[in-house]
Amino acid sequence: MKFSVLALAVAIFFPVTAQTADVPGTLAAAQQQVMTADYRLSGHLVRVEGSAGRTSYGVNIKARWFPGILRVLVEVSSPATARVHVLLEMRPGGITTIQIAHPGDAAATVLPFDKWNTGPLGGGFSYEDFIDSYYFWKGQTDMGEAKFGARNCDLLKSTPGAEDKTHYAQVKSWLDLGSGFPVYVEKTLKGSGMVKEFTYFGLRRTEGVWSATQVEAKIRDRPGSTLLIIDHGAAKAHLDMKDFSSAQLTHF
């Protein structure tokens, strides 16, 4: 089954059904999509250098909402030297943890918070970007309608509360007025003010679900980008707890 990138709040990965784009409705729908997540997908993370050189890693991602908690398991499957498993867990209300395991590890270890803004291919898609929790942050501001390219969007600004564990000072989401699907997201890093830009390509609607086939992450005013390209997967994967177990995390 061909499967495309699902918009996540966790804005990269969760399916968004057609809806009106008023902020309360959009926000509630985005949160609801997180709380009904049950998918798996396979694809590639591709780092495109300013010189047009490319580095590609194979990735498998699966996610499931369990009562009160979202679990996302990211597996870098190739090349062999880069293999790693990362388990991200998010509980609305500010509690997020990330565990990481490499081949040969007897147990996963907790990834320190100062490493959350790194990733398999650097900071383009950081570990934190695989579980964007900003639709659950306390601060949500409707900034009105805005255009992105040819699309009419609703612009939503999300800001974390003191309890929210994140490297981002704010996130702005351009949500398509017709679908509520994010077409462009800006994430501003704390301290440096550096802006990461996420653009969604290949948007389409299949059986009422909007999705994209590719997401490009760029750091503003810097050369190069990182692409998340989805090859295939399943939107209803019927995952259960054993798919996110400690044994699964250390099984290579």
Disulfide bonds with the S-S distance in Angstrom:
none
